[in-house]
């Protein structure tokens, strides 16, 4: 521990008052540390962090200028949060000059400061603000040059439950949320997560963000789960982890039900931003106050030379999510060649606040930057966007060849592909590259929307069929046209969708051979497995259980040879559940239980207890074991997870009903009754 027992925090303009306080404290023999080496918008150094954490008492020279400065906000917030963990903040935090806006510090007059601080140092002993734990280094993003509004940050912190920050465009909602995440990070031992919603497909891309966080934090792959199940599965993981997390959801679009974005966990604090809040959400609303002239002071993006305009023009055609420095460098390399890295570095330094740095885990530890959408729109209005769009498409197409390309790169590529300035051929190629990466990540919902945008109706229909989304299958299959092969695929997919809906007569009318036709020889290898599995389901639905069992028992070894490790990816789990159904229907009950239990074990071990196939397999186990209590729990769980009208919930109710209602005795014939009357 350092010898300093008091940390003295002040704004540069209040240096004279701070000097008087320090002289008074040192006259009483109290060591003092100060953050003298920081300029107005500096980041937080390890030296400063250590000095605050190891102090026993924190003294703030409060003035109207004090909490406008980011470093002062950070120092004061960190000290107050640490003091709250130790007891009453006023026992450790002292304000001299003006009263602090939080009301948590003890306010004293300047002529009393030495006596009050000496008493608090004596009371604290040698216990620092960080307590008995060692100070942990943190990775903090520097804020934009928008600072101030400190009282609003504490208003946000004191609210309970989900909170939504509202305000007009450019009012600083995202900025305030970012500032809260930076300043109050120590209030959340589990860290801070950030999800920027896509304005076109917010639900699908949000699901991808949920999967990203689950994979990064817990090594759990939530592929195969829809939004609601992925959200609740991640919430359960965070609850079990036991550390509080701040979860930001930025940019809720109008008309979107924000309740679907909230993780139902006592360990997760959800903060959303939106232009306006819906009363039906039931969230606490914090209206973001407008910037004061002092708070809004920032570099003007319209100033600077050609190098500034070149970097901003490239960044402006990308999405509003963070941009890596590598992408910016590649974007201006055609103009500046080998000097591009130095040009970008200089621009990022000059325009800190327009392009401001953000630290995000999805970027493999590399620094990223964000450009505000309104600034981007202004830059696009004054530049030739068509040239930059073409260049961005080329750069991002190269980025997407890397299997490690993150969600932000995929969002940028999708945004560029939506730009009308991009040629149709380039647009389709870029969207297909995005879809391939999304499918490899298991983000099938986002991949579906990208495939639709690319006009890949066949791929989109197969994705929808895998997800069990029959209406989307019917829509995309109807758009397939051309040669006889495309016509057969369209009829096959349409019939499979009707089978999903239980309309087997309509399915047979569209494709009479859905359950009986062999897989066409022209089918691709992925199609062959899918078509065979759909045929198995069709046979089971039509009562041809023995034939279906034979077919699935031929199919399973081929699936296992292609993918030796059973898992939720691919077709093994679906084929294994079908096998379990057919074993049960053909009288091999114990084998059915074993196969279903195997699927359950594999999916639960992967953290996917909420997967529909896990619940379907569980229903088979319950039916075989005749466990009434387990059947009752399964019904309640399905009603909660999937809703009372879901087909799986209905099936579980049927199983529960068969187990709880005793079979009626068979009615006796007239002859049987007559014989019993004679001989009894």
C-alpha positions in Angstrom: 0.0 0.0 0.0 1.2 3.6 -0.7 1.8 6.0 2.2 -1.0 8.3 1.0 -4.0 8.1 3.3 -6.2 10.7 1.6 -7.0 11.2 -2.1 -7.7 14.9 -3.0 -9.8 15.3 -6.1 -10.4 18.6 -7.9 -10.9 20.2 -11.3 -7.9 22.0 -12.8 -9.7 25.4 -12.4 -9.9 24.7 -8.6 -6.2 24.2 -8.1 -5.8 27.2 -5.7 -8.5 25.8 -3.4 -7.0 22.3 -3.6 -3.6 23.7 -2.6 -5.1 25.2 0.6 -6.8 21.9 1.5 -3.6 19.9 0.9 -1.6 22.4 3.0 -4.1 22.0 5.9 -4.0 18.2 5.7 -0.3 17.9 5.5 0.0 20.3 8.5 -1.8 17.6 10.5 0.6 14.9 9.2 -1.9 13.4 6.8 -0.3 12.1 3.5 -2.2 13.3 0.4 -2.3 12.0 -3.2 -3.7 13.9 -6.2 -4.4 13.2 -9.8 -2.2 16.1 -11.1 -1.0 14.4 -14.4 -4.4 14.3 -16.2 -5.5 16.7 -18.9 -9.1 17.4 -19.6 -10.0 14.3 -21.6 -7.3 11.8 -20.5 -8.2 8.2 -19.9 -7.8 6.6 -16.5 -4.3 5.4 -15.6 -3.4 2.5 -13.4 -1.5 4.9 -11.2 -4.6 7.0 -10.6 -6.7 3.9 -10.0 -4.3 2.6 -7.4 -4.2 6.0 -5.7 -8.0 6.1 -5.3 -8.3 2.5 -4.2 -5.6 2.7 -1.6 -6.8 5.9 0.0 -8.6 5.6 3.3 -10.6 8.9 2.9 -11.6 10.8 -0.3 -11.8 14.5 -0.3 -13.5 16.3 -3.3 -13.1 20.0 -3.9 -16.6 20.6 -5.2 -17.4 23.5 -7.5 -19.8 24.0 -10.5 -16.8 22.9 -12.7 -15.8 19.8 -10.7 -18.2 17.1 -12.0 -18.1 18.3 -15.6 -14.6 16.8 -16.0 -14.5 13.1 -16.8 -11.6 12.2 -14.6 -13.3 13.9 -11.6 -16.5 12.0 -12.3 -14.6 8.8 -12.4 -12.6 9.5 -9.2 -15.7 10.6 -7.3 -17.9 7.7 -8.5 -15.3 5.1 -7.8 -14.7 6.4 -4.3 -18.4 6.6 -3.5 -19.2 3.1 -4.8 -16.2 1.7 -2.8 -17.3 3.6 0.4 -20.9 2.2 0.0 -19.5 -1.3 0.0 -17.7 -0.6 3.3 -20.7 1.2 5.0 -21.9 4.7 5.0 -20.3 6.8 2.2 -20.2 9.9 4.5 -17.7 8.0 6.7 -15.1 8.0 3.9 -16.2 10.8 1.5 -15.8 14.5 2.2 -16.9 17.4 0.1 -15.5 20.9 0.6 -16.7 24.0 -1.2 -20.1 23.2 -2.8 -22.2 20.2 -1.7 -21.9 17.2 -4.0 -24.9 16.5 -6.3 -25.4 13.0 -4.8 -25.8 14.1 -1.2 -23.7 11.0 -0.2 -20.6 12.9 1.0 -20.3 14.8 4.2 -20.1 18.5 3.4 -17.7 20.6 5.5 -16.4 24.2 5.5 -12.8 24.8 4.4 -11.8 25.9 7.9 -13.0 22.5 9.3 -11.5 20.2 6.7 -8.4 19.2 8.6 -10.2 18.3 11.8 -13.0 16.3 10.0 -10.6 14.4 7.7 -8.2 13.6 10.6 -11.1 12.1 12.5 -12.2 10.0 9.5 -8.7 8.8 8.8 -8.4 7.7 12.5 -11.8 5.9 12.3 -10.9 4.2 9.0 -7.6 2.9 10.4 -5.5 1.4 7.6 -8.5 -0.1 5.7 -8.4 1.4 2.2 -11.4 2.2 0.0 -10.8 -1.0 -1.9 -11.3 -2.9 1.3 -9.3 -6.1 2.0 -9.2 -7.0 -1.7 -6.3 -6.1 -4.0 -7.2 -3.4 -6.5 -7.9 -5.1 -9.9 -6.8 -3.4 -13.1 -9.7 -2.6 -15.5 -10.0 -1.9 -19.1 -11.8 1.4 -19.4 -12.9 3.1 -22.6 -12.3 6.9 -22.7 -15.5 8.8 -23.0 -16.5 11.1 -25.8 -15.8 14.7 -25.2 -19.4 15.0 -24.1 -19.1 15.1 -20.3 -21.2 16.5 -17.4 -24.8 15.6 -16.6 -23.4 13.8 -13.5 -26.7 14.2 -11.5 -28.5 12.3 -14.3 -26.0 9.4 -14.0 -26.9 9.0 -10.3 -30.6 9.2 -11.1 -30.0 6.3 -13.4 -28.0 4.4 -10.8 -30.7 4.8 -8.1 -33.5 3.4 -10.2 -34.6 -0.2 -9.7 -35.6 -2.6 -12.4 -35.2 -2.0 -16.2 -34.7 1.6 -17.1 -35.0 3.3 -20.5 -33.1 6.5 -21.4 -35.3 8.6 -23.7 -34.7 11.7 -25.7 -34.7 13.2 -29.2 -32.1 12.3 -31.8 -28.6 13.6 -30.8 -29.7 14.3 -27.3 -26.9 12.0 -26.0 -28.8 8.9 -24.9 -26.1 6.5 -26.0 -23.4 8.9 -24.7 -25.0 9.0 -21.2 -25.3 5.2 -21.2 -21.6 4.8 -22.2 -20.6 7.2 -19.5 -22.6 5.3 -16.9 -21.0 2.1 -18.0 -17.5 3.6 -17.6 -18.1 5.4 -14.3 -20.2 2.8 -12.5 -18.4 -0.3 -13.7 -17.2 -1.2 -10.2 -20.9 -1.5 -9.1 -21.1 -4.5 -11.4 -18.5 -7.2 -10.6 -19.8 -9.3 -13.5 -18.9 -6.5 -15.9 -20.8 -4.5 -18.6 -22.3 -5.9 -21.8 -23.5 -3.8 -24.8 -25.9 -4.7 -27.6 -26.6 -2.3 -30.4 -29.9 -3.1 -32.1 -30.2 -3.3 -35.8 -32.9 -0.9 -37.1 -34.1 -3.4 -39.8 -33.8 -6.7 -37.9 -33.5 -5.9 -34.2 -34.7 -9.3 -32.9 -32.6 -11.5 -35.1 -29.4 -9.6 -34.5 -30.1 -9.3 -30.8 -30.4 -13.1 -30.7 -26.9 -13.2 -32.2 -25.6 -10.9 -29.5 -27.1 -13.1 -26.8 -25.4 -16.1 -28.3 -22.1 -14.2 -28.5 -22.2 -13.3 -24.8 -23.1 -16.9 -23.8 -20.2 -18.2 -25.8 -17.7 -15.7 -24.6 -18.6 -15.8 -20.9 -19.6 -19.5 -20.4 -18.5 -21.4 -23.5 -22.2 -22.3 -24.1 -23.4 -22.5 -27.7 -27.1 -21.4 -27.9 -27.5 -22.3 -31.5 -30.9 -23.6 -32.2 -32.6 -21.4 -29.6 -34.9 -18.6 -30.6 -34.8 -15.1 -29.1 -36.9 -15.8 -26.0 -35.2 -19.1 -25.2 -31.7 -17.8 -25.8 -32.4 -14.7 -23.6 -33.8 -16.8 -20.8 -31.0 -19.4 -21.0 -28.4 -16.6 -20.8 -30.2 -15.1 -17.9 -30.1 -18.4 -16.0 -26.3 -18.7 -16.7 -25.8 -15.1 -15.4 -27.9 -15.9 -12.3 -25.9 -19.0 -11.5 -22.6 -17.1 -12.0 -23.7 -14.8 -9.1 -22.1 -11.5 -10.2 -24.1 -8.4 -11.0 -24.0 -7.4 -14.7 -25.0 -4.1 -16.4 -26.7 -4.9 -19.7 -27.1 -2.1 -22.2 -29.5 -2.3 -25.2 -29.0 0.7 -27.4 -31.5 2.0 -29.9 -34.9 0.3 -29.4 -36.7 1.0 -32.6 -40.2 2.5 -32.6 -43.0 -0.1 -32.3 -40.7 -2.8 -30.9 -41.7 -4.4 -27.6 -38.6 -3.6 -25.4 -39.7 -6.2 -22.8 -38.3 -8.9 -25.1 -34.8 -7.5 -24.7 -34.7 -7.7 -20.9 -32.9 -10.6 -19.3 -35.0 -12.0 -16.5 -32.3 -12.4 -13.9 -31.9 -10.8 -10.5 -28.2 -10.3 -11.4 -28.8 -8.3 -14.5 -29.5 -4.6 -14.6 -30.9 -3.6 -18.0 -30.5 -0.1 -19.4 -32.1 0.7 -22.7 -32.1 3.7 -25.0 -35.0 4.8 -27.2 -36.6 7.9 -28.7 -39.7 7.3 -26.6 -40.9 4.8 -24.0 -44.1 2.8 -24.1 -46.1 2.8 -20.8 -46.9 -0.8 -21.4 -43.3 -1.8 -20.9 -43.5 -0.9 -17.3 -39.9 0.4 -17.2 -38.6 3.4 -15.3 -38.0 6.2 -17.7 -35.1 8.7 -17.4 -35.5 11.6 -19.8 -32.0 12.6 -20.9 -31.5 16.4 -20.5 -30.1 18.4 -23.4 -26.4 19.2 -23.5 -25.1 22.4 -22.0 -22.6 24.3 -24.2 -19.8 23.2 -21.8 -20.8 19.5 -22.0 -21.2 19.5 -25.8 -17.7 21.0 -26.4 -16.0 18.7 -29.0 -13.9 18.8 -32.1 -15.7 19.9 -35.3 -15.7 17.1 -37.8 -16.0 19.7 -40.6 -12.5 21.0 -39.8 -9.3 19.3 -40.8 -7.5 18.4 -44.0 -8.1 15.8 -46.7 -6.9 13.0 -44.4 -9.7 13.7 -41.9 -12.3 13.9 -44.6 -11.1 10.6 -46.1 -11.3 8.7 -42.9 -14.7 10.1 -41.9 -16.1 9.5 -45.4 -15.2 5.8 -45.2 -16.5 5.4 -41.6 -19.7 7.1 -42.6 -20.9 4.3 -44.9 -20.5 1.7 -42.2 -22.9 0.8 -39.5 -23.2 2.6 -36.2 -21.6 -0.3 -34.3 -17.8 -0.1 -33.4 -15.3 -0.1 -36.2 -11.8 -1.7 -35.8 -8.7 0.3 -36.7 -7.7 -2.3 -39.2 -10.9 -1.7 -41.2 -10.3 2.1 -41.2 -6.8 1.6 -42.4 -7.9 -0.7 -45.2 -10.5 1.9 -46.2 -8.0 4.7 -46.8 -5.1 2.6 -48.1 -6.0 3.1 -51.8 -5.4 6.9 -51.1 -2.5 6.9 -48.7 -0.8 3.6 -49.4 1.7 2.5 -46.7 1.2 5.8 -44.8 -2.5 4.8 -44.1 -1.9 3.5 -40.5 -0.2 6.8 -39.5 -2.9 8.8 -41.2 -5.7 6.9 -39.4 -3.9 7.2 -36.0 -3.5 10.9 -36.4 -7.2 11.4 -37.3 -8.4 9.2 -34.4 -6.3 11.4 -32.1 -7.5 14.6 -33.6 -11.2 13.5 -33.7 -11.5 11.9 -30.3 -15.1 12.6 -29.5 -16.3 12.3 -33.1 -14.7 8.9 -33.7 -14.4 7.9 -30.0 -12.8 4.7 -28.7 -14.8 1.8 -27.3 -13.5 -1.4 -25.7 -15.6 -4.4 -26.5 -14.8 -8.2 -25.9 -16.1 -9.2 -29.4 -13.0 -7.4 -31.0 -10.4 -9.9 -29.7 -8.8 -7.3 -27.5 -8.3 -4.7 -30.2 -9.3 -1.1 -29.9 -12.5 -0.1 -31.8 -14.1 3.3 -32.5 -17.7 4.4 -33.0 -19.1 7.2 -35.2 -22.4 8.7 -34.2 -25.1 8.0 -36.9 -26.1 11.7 -37.1 -22.5 12.7 -37.8 -22.3 9.9 -40.4 -25.4 11.2 -42.1 -23.9 14.7 -42.3 -20.6 13.4 -43.7 -22.5 11.3 -46.3 -24.5 14.4 -47.3 -21.3 16.3 -48.2 -19.2 13.5 -49.8 -19.5 11.1 -52.8 -20.7 8.1 -50.9 -20.8 5.8 -54.0 -17.0 5.5 -54.2 -16.8 4.8 -50.4 -19.5 2.2 -50.5 -17.7 0.3 -53.3 -14.5 0.5 -51.3 -16.2 -0.6 -48.1 -17.7 -3.6 -49.9 -14.3 -4.7 -51.1 -12.7 -4.2 -47.7 -15.4 -6.1 -45.8 -15.6 -8.9 -48.4 -11.9 -9.5 -47.6 -12.6 -9.3 -43.8 -15.3 -11.9 -44.0 -12.9 -14.5 -45.4 -11.5 -14.8 -41.9 -13.6 -17.3 -39.9 -13.0 -15.2 -36.8 -14.9 -12.2 -38.2 -17.0 -10.8 -35.4 -20.6 -9.7 -35.3 -19.6 -6.0 -35.8 -17.9 -6.8 -39.1 -21.0 -8.7 -40.2 -23.2 -5.7 -39.2 -21.0 -3.4 -41.2 -21.1 -5.6 -44.2 -24.9 -5.9 -44.0 -25.2 -2.1 -43.7 -23.0 -1.5 -46.8 -24.9 -4.1 -48.8 -28.2 -2.3 -48.1 -26.8 0.9 -49.6 -28.5 1.7 -52.9 -25.2 3.0 -54.3 -23.8 -0.6 -54.3 -24.2 -2.6 -57.5 -26.7 -5.5 -57.3 -24.1 -8.1 -58.1 -21.8 -6.8 -55.4 -24.7 -6.5 -52.9 -25.7 -10.1 -53.4 -22.1 -11.4 -53.1 -21.5 -9.5 -49.9 -24.8 -10.6 -48.3 -24.1 -14.2 -49.2 -20.7 -13.9 -47.5 -22.4 -12.5 -44.4 -25.0 -15.3 -44.4 -22.2 -18.0 -44.6 -20.5 -16.6 -41.6 -23.7 -16.3 -39.6 -24.6 -19.9 -40.4 -21.2 -21.0 -39.3 -21.7 -19.2 -36.0 -25.1 -20.8 -35.5 -26.9 -17.4 -35.9 -29.6 -18.9 -38.1 -32.2 -16.2 -37.4 -30.0 -13.4 -38.6 -28.8 -15.6 -41.5 -32.4 -16.1 -42.6 -33.0 -12.3 -42.8 -29.8 -11.8 -44.7 -30.6 -14.7 -47.1 -34.0 -13.1 -47.8 -32.3 -9.8 -48.5 -29.9 -11.5 -50.9 -32.8 -13.2 -52.8 -31.5 -16.7 -51.8 -35.0 -18.1 -51.4 -33.9 -21.7 -51.3 -31.4 -21.3 -48.5 -33.8 -19.1 -46.6 -36.6 -21.7 -46.9 -34.3 -24.5 -45.6 -33.3 -22.2 -42.6 -36.9 -21.5 -41.9 -37.8 -25.2 -42.1 -35.0 -26.1 -39.6 -36.4 -23.5 -37.2 -39.9 -24.9 -37.6 -41.2 -21.6 -39.1 -43.8 -23.0 -41.5 -45.2 -19.6 -42.8 -41.7 -18.4 -43.7 -41.1 -21.7 -45.5 -44.3 -21.3 -47.6 -43.4 -17.7 -48.4 -39.9 -18.4 -49.6 -40.8 -21.7 -51.4 -43.4 -19.8 -53.4 -40.6 -17.6 -54.8 -38.6 -20.5 -56.2 -39.1 -20.8 -59.9 -37.3 -21.9 -63.1 -36.3 -25.4 -64.1 -38.0 -28.7 -63.0 -35.5 -29.1 -60.2 -36.4 -25.8 -58.7 -40.1 -26.7 -59.1 -39.6 -30.0 -57.2 -37.7 -28.2 -54.4 -40.5 -25.7 -54.1 -43.2 -28.4 -53.9 -41.1 -30.4 -51.5 -40.5 -27.5 -49.1 -44.2 -26.4 -49.4 -45.4 -30.0 -48.5 -42.9 -30.2 -45.6 -44.2 -26.9 -44.3 -47.8 -28.1 -44.4 -46.8 -31.2 -42.6 -45.3 -29.0 -39.9 -48.7 -27.3 -39.6 -50.4 -30.7 -39.3 -52.2 -30.2 -42.7 -51.1 -33.6 -44.1 -53.9 -33.7 -46.8 -52.6 -30.4 -48.2 -49.1 -31.7 -48.1 -50.1 -34.8 -50.1 -51.9 -32.6 -52.5 -48.8 -30.5 -53.2 -46.4 -33.5 -53.3 -48.1 -36.9 -53.2 -44.8 -38.7 -52.8 -43.5 -36.7 -49.8 -43.5 -39.8 -47.6 -42.6 -42.3 -50.3 -40.5 -40.8 -53.0 -36.7 -41.6 -52.8 -34.4 -38.6 -52.4 -33.6 -37.3 -55.9 -30.2 -38.1 -57.3 -29.6 -34.4 -58.1 -30.0 -33.3 -54.4 -26.9 -31.9 -52.8 -25.3 -33.7 -49.9 -26.8 -31.4 -47.3 -30.2 -31.7 -49.0 -30.1 -35.5 -49.0 -29.9 -35.8 -45.2 -32.6 -33.1 -44.7 -35.0 -34.7 -47.3 -34.5 -38.2 -45.8 -35.3 -36.9 -42.3 -38.4 -35.1 -43.6 -39.5 -38.3 -45.2 -39.1 -40.1 -41.9 -41.4 -37.5 -40.2 -43.9 -37.8 -43.0 -44.1 -41.6 -42.7 -44.5 -41.3 -38.9 -47.3 -38.8 -39.3 -49.1 -41.1 -41.7 -48.8 -44.1 -39.4 -46.1 -46.0 -41.4 -44.0 -46.6 -38.3 -42.1 -49.7 -39.2 -41.0 -48.2 -42.6 -40.1 -44.9 -40.9 -38.0 -46.8 -38.3 -36.1 -48.7 -40.9 -35.4 -45.6 -42.8 -34.1 -43.6 -39.8 -32.0 -46.5 -38.7 -30.3 -46.4 -42.1 -30.0 -42.6 -41.9 -28.4 -42.3 -38.4 -25.1 -44.1 -39.1 -24.6 -41.8 -42.1 -25.2 -38.8 -39.9 -22.8 -40.1 -37.3 -20.1 -40.8 -39.8 -20.3 -37.3 -41.1 -20.3 -35.8 -37.5 -18.9 -38.4 -35.0 -19.5 -36.3 -31.9 -23.3 -36.1 -31.2 -24.4 -32.5 -30.6 -27.1 -29.9 -31.2 -25.6 -28.7 -34.4 -26.4 -30.6 -37.6 -29.1 -33.4 -37.9 -28.1 -35.9 -35.2 -30.4 -34.6 -32.4 -33.4 -34.3 -34.7 -32.8 -37.8 -36.2 -32.2 -39.3 -32.7 -35.5 -37.9 -31.4 -37.3 -39.3 -34.5 -35.7 -42.7 -33.8 -36.9 -42.5 -30.2 -40.5 -41.7 -31.3 -40.5 -44.6 -33.7 -39.0 -47.1 -31.2 -41.9 -46.2 -28.8 -44.5 -46.5 -31.5 -43.2 -49.9 -32.6 -43.3 -51.3 -29.1 -39.6 -51.1 -28.1 -40.2 -48.9 -25.1 -36.9 -49.4 -23.2 -34.8 -48.6 -26.3 -37.0 -45.5 -26.9 -36.3 -44.3 -23.4 -32.5 -44.9 -23.8 -32.3 -43.0 -27.1 -34.4 -40.1 -25.8 -32.3 -40.0 -22.6 -29.2 -39.8 -24.7 -30.5 -36.8 -26.5 -31.5 -35.2 -23.2 -28.0 -35.7 -21.7 -26.2 -34.4 -24.8 -28.3 -31.2 -25.0 -28.3 -30.5 -21.2 -24.5 -31.0 -21.1 -24.3 -28.3 -23.8 -26.4 -25.9 -21.6 -29.4 -26.3 -23.9 -32.1 -27.6 -21.5 -34.5 -25.1 -23.2 -33.9 -26.6 -26.7 -37.2 -28.0 -28.1 -35.5 -31.3 -29.0 -34.4 -31.7 -25.3 -38.0 -31.2 -24.2 -39.4 -33.5 -26.9 -36.9 -36.2 -25.8 -37.9 -35.6 -22.2 -41.5 -36.1 -23.1 -40.7 -39.6 -24.5 -38.8 -40.5 -21.3 -41.7 -39.3 -19.1 -44.2 -41.4 -21.2 -42.1 -44.5 -21.0 -41.4 -44.2 -17.3 -45.0 -43.1 -16.5 -43.6 -40.5 -14.0 -46.7 -38.4 -13.2 -44.7 -35.8 -11.2 -42.2 -35.4 -14.0 -45.0 -35.1 -16.5 -46.6 -32.3 -14.5 -43.3 -30.4 -14.2 -42.7 -30.8 -18.0 -46.2 -29.3 -18.7 -45.6 -26.3 -16.5 -42.2 -25.8 -18.0 -43.5 -26.0 -21.5 -46.3 -23.6 -20.8 -43.8 -21.1 -19.3 -41.2 -21.5 -22.0 -43.2 -22.0 -25.2 -46.8 -20.9 -24.3 -50.0 -22.9 -23.6 -50.9 -23.1 -27.3 -47.6 -24.6 -28.5 -47.7 -28.0 -30.1 -45.1 -29.4 -27.7 -47.1 -28.1 -24.7 -50.2 -29.8 -26.2 -48.3 -33.1 -26.6 -47.1 -33.0 -23.0 -50.6 -32.3 -21.7 -51.7 -35.4 -23.6 -49.0 -37.5 -22.0 -49.9 -36.1 -18.6 -53.5 -36.9 -19.2 -52.9 -40.5 -20.2 -50.8 -41.0 -17.0 -53.3 -39.4 -14.6 -56.6 -40.8 -16.0 -56.9 -44.5 -15.4 -57.9 -46.6 -18.4 -61.5 -47.5 -18.4 -62.4 -51.2 -18.3 -63.4 -52.6 -21.7 -67.2 -52.7 -22.1 -68.6 -56.2 -21.8 -70.5 -57.9 -24.7 -74.1 -59.0 -24.3 -73.1 -62.7 -24.2 -70.5 -62.0 -21.5 -73.1 -60.2 -19.4 -75.6 -63.1 -19.9 -73.1 -65.8 -18.9 -72.0 -63.8 -15.8 -75.7 -63.5 -14.8 -76.2 -67.3 -15.2 -73.1 -68.5 -13.4 -72.6 -65.8 -10.8 
